[in-house]
Amino acid sequence: MRVTRSVISGSFALKIVDRQATFLPNDLDIYVPSPAYDTMLSYLTTTEDYVRFAHGDHQSQLIRHGRRIDIIRSVDHSPTTPIPFFWSTLVMNFVMADSICCAYPLLTLNGYALAHVKRMCDPSVGGRGRIPCLEKYTDRGYILSPITQPEWNNGHESLQRPCVQSWVCPRRDRFFGDQGCLLINLACSDNDIPLTHRGHLTYPPTPPFGSTNMWRIGGPACGEDCVGDTQAEVLSTVLVVRSMAGNVHFID
């Protein structure tokens, strides 16, 4: 995963992020940068002895001893580009070789999630009619809603914040590694190579410096300062860098 700069997402990543979760993931979803797709497939089939039983230019399914892996090819050099298109904030998490990112920890770790019906049903925003996902995660104990609830707009100080300042506001522009994310660095040894030197796709320290994705989650107004619906949109894939003065800059 480190060599290909791939990430694990889906229910497996949620299980790692939410330590209170009791469900067992059915499979493993690996999101791979577009140029590394064939490399990942070759490694799993030749070195790890997985058998390919479904294959396409953008997604392949592998199996070994009854355990399934889905390999999903990103549209660009960032493996996380598909994640902002997911049907819910609940699954907007990913695990890298050396770090973990949860995009909406104030919701996810409290068992809440925004569910975007349009994203599930409208092919123009990547939806494929995934209504069964609602039932699956509701049965797993999560509370899903198509609209941000007032009690979800709490800051770290447990004080309700105006919607425009909330990390769960549908109008807020976000990126993986901003202060609304939970980032866990798994490289805890002084002998580890600094993550910021391992390639252009690196996340810790906070905020991440490297290739990442910006998005606006969109959806119905939350009932605070927002008025009307907001279009769901993945804004761009950007390069995040830090200047000598410590300031963060975005480069398209």
C-alpha positions in Angstrom: 0.0 0.0 0.0 2.8 2.4 0.7 4.5 1.8 -2.6 1.3 2.3 -4.6 -0.1 5.0 -2.3 -3.4 3.1 -2.0 -6.0 3.4 0.7 -8.6 1.1 2.3 -12.0 2.5 2.6 -15.7 1.3 3.0 -17.0 -0.7 5.9 -13.5 -2.1 6.8 -12.1 1.4 7.4 -15.3 2.3 9.4 -14.7 -0.7 11.6 -11.2 0.5 12.3 -12.2 4.1 13.0 -15.3 3.3 15.1 -14.0 1.1 17.9 -17.5 0.7 19.3 -18.7 -1.0 16.1 -19.6 -4.7 16.5 -20.3 -5.6 12.9 -17.9 -7.6 10.7 -17.1 -6.3 7.2 -18.0 -8.5 4.3 -15.1 -7.5 2.1 -12.1 -5.2 1.8 -12.2 -2.2 -0.5 -8.9 -0.9 -1.8 -8.8 2.4 -3.7 -5.8 2.7 -6.0 -4.3 5.7 -7.9 -5.0 5.2 -11.6 -1.4 4.5 -12.7 -1.0 1.9 -9.9 -4.1 -0.2 -10.7 -2.3 -2.9 -12.6 0.6 -3.0 -10.1 -1.8 -3.7 -7.2 -3.7 -6.4 -9.2 -0.4 -8.1 -10.2 0.9 -8.1 -6.6 -2.3 -9.6 -5.1 -2.7 -12.3 -7.8 0.9 -13.4 -8.1 2.4 -12.8 -4.6 -0.7 -13.1 -2.3 -2.4 -15.8 -4.5 -5.7 -14.1 -4.8 -7.9 -15.3 -7.7 -9.6 -12.7 -9.9 -13.2 -13.6 -10.5 -14.5 -10.3 -11.9 -12.4 -7.8 -13.8 -12.8 -4.4 -15.4 -10.8 -1.4 -16.4 -11.9 0.5 -13.2 -12.8 -2.3 -10.7 -11.8 -5.9 -10.0 -12.9 -8.4 -7.5 -10.5 -10.9 -6.0 -11.0 -13.9 -3.7 -8.9 -16.2 -1.5 -10.2 -18.7 1.0 -13.6 -17.1 0.9 -12.3 -13.6 1.6 -13.0 -11.0 -1.1 -11.1 -7.8 -2.0 -12.5 -5.2 -4.3 -9.9 -3.1 -6.1 -11.2 0.3 -7.3 -9.3 2.4 -9.7 -9.4 6.1 -9.0 -9.8 8.5 -11.9 -6.5 10.3 -11.2 -3.3 10.1 -9.1 -5.2 10.5 -5.8 -6.7 7.3 -4.5 -9.2 9.3 -2.3 -10.9 11.1 -5.2 -13.9 8.7 -5.2 -14.5 9.0 -1.5 -16.3 12.4 -1.5 -18.8 10.9 -3.9 -19.8 8.3 -1.3 -23.5 8.0 -0.3 -22.9 9.0 3.3 -20.4 10.7 5.6 -20.3 7.4 7.6 -18.0 5.8 5.0 -15.8 8.8 4.3 -12.9 7.3 6.1 -9.7 5.7 4.8 -6.7 3.8 6.0 -3.2 4.3 4.5 -0.1 2.3 5.2 0.9 4.7 8.0 -2.2 6.7 8.9 -6.0 6.8 9.3 -8.3 9.6 8.3 -12.0 10.1 9.4 -13.6 13.0 7.6 -16.6 13.4 9.9 -15.5 12.2 13.4 -18.0 14.4 15.3 -20.7 12.4 13.5 -19.1 9.0 13.0 -17.8 8.4 16.5 -21.2 9.4 17.9 -23.1 7.0 15.7 -24.5 9.7 13.4 -24.3 10.1 9.6 -25.6 12.2 6.8 -27.1 10.1 4.0 -27.5 11.7 0.6 -30.5 10.1 -1.2 -29.6 12.0 -4.4 -26.1 10.5 -4.4 -27.6 7.0 -4.0 -30.1 7.4 -6.8 -28.8 9.9 -9.3 -26.1 8.6 -11.7 -24.9 12.2 -12.3 -23.4 12.3 -8.8 -22.2 8.7 -8.8 -25.3 7.1 -7.2 -26.4 3.6 -8.1 -29.6 3.1 -6.1 -27.8 2.0 -2.9 -30.9 2.3 -0.7 -30.1 -1.1 0.9 -27.0 0.6 2.5 -29.4 2.7 4.6 -31.0 -0.5 6.1 -27.6 -2.2 6.5 -26.1 0.6 8.6 -29.3 1.3 10.5 -29.3 -2.3 11.5 -25.7 -1.8 12.7 -26.9 0.8 15.1 -26.1 4.1 13.2 -28.5 7.0 13.0 -28.7 8.3 9.4 -30.5 11.4 8.3 -30.7 13.3 5.0 -30.4 16.6 6.8 -27.9 17.9 9.4 -29.6 17.8 12.8 -29.1 20.8 15.2 -27.4 18.7 17.8 -24.9 17.5 15.3 -23.4 21.0 14.9 -21.5 20.9 18.2 -17.8 21.9 18.4 -15.2 20.2 20.4 -16.2 22.3 23.4 -19.7 20.7 23.2 -21.2 24.2 22.5 -23.5 24.5 19.6 -21.8 26.5 16.8 -23.5 28.5 14.1 -23.9 26.3 11.0 -21.5 28.2 8.8 -18.8 27.4 11.3 -19.7 23.7 11.7 -17.6 21.0 10.1 -20.8 19.2 9.3 -22.4 22.1 7.5 -23.5 21.1 3.9 -22.2 24.4 2.6 -18.7 24.1 4.0 -15.8 23.4 1.8 -13.7 20.6 3.2 -10.5 18.7 2.4 -9.0 15.5 3.8 -6.7 16.6 6.6 -8.5 19.8 7.6 -9.3 20.5 11.3 -12.7 18.8 10.9 -10.9 15.5 10.2 -9.6 13.0 12.7 -6.0 12.0 11.6 -4.1 9.2 13.3 -0.5 8.7 12.6 0.5 5.0 12.8 4.2 5.7 12.3 5.2 6.1 16.0 8.9 5.2 15.9 11.7 7.8 15.7 13.2 5.5 13.1 10.3 5.8 10.7 10.8 7.7 7.5 8.9 11.1 7.9 5.5 10.6 6.2 5.9 14.0 4.4 8.9 12.6 2.6 7.3 9.3 1.3 5.7 10.8 -1.8 3.2 13.4 -2.9 0.2 11.6 -1.3 0.9 12.0 2.4 -1.5 13.0 5.2 0.0 13.4 8.7 1.0 15.7 10.2 -2.1 17.8 10.4 -3.0 19.3 8.0 -1.7 17.0 5.4 0.8 18.2 2.9 0.5 16.4 -0.4 -2.2 15.5 -2.9 -5.7 15.6 -1.4 -9.3 16.3 -2.3 -11.6 19.2 -1.6 -15.4 18.8 -1.5 -18.7 20.3 -0.5 -20.9 17.6 0.9 -24.1 19.4 -0.2 -27.7 18.4 0.6 -30.7 20.1 2.4 -30.2 23.1 4.6 -29.5 22.2 8.2 -32.0 24.6 9.7 -29.5 27.0 11.2 -27.9 29.7 9.0 -28.2 27.7 5.8 -31.1 28.5 3.4 -32.1 26.1 0.6 -30.3 23.1 -0.7 -26.6 22.9 -1.6 -25.3 21.0 -4.6 -23.0 18.2 -3.7 -19.7 18.8 -5.4 -16.1 17.5 -5.5 -14.3 20.8 -5.9 -10.8 19.7 -7.0 -7.8 17.6 -6.3 -5.1 19.9 -4.9 -1.6 19.9 -3.7 -1.3 21.1 -0.1 2.0 22.6 0.9 3.3 24.4 3.9 5.6 27.5 3.7 8.6 28.1 5.9 6.4 30.4 8.0 4.0 27.5 8.7 1.2 28.8 6.4 -0.9 26.3 4.4 -1.3 26.9 0.7 -3.4 25.1 -2.0 -2.0 24.5 -5.5 -4.4 23.3 -8.2 
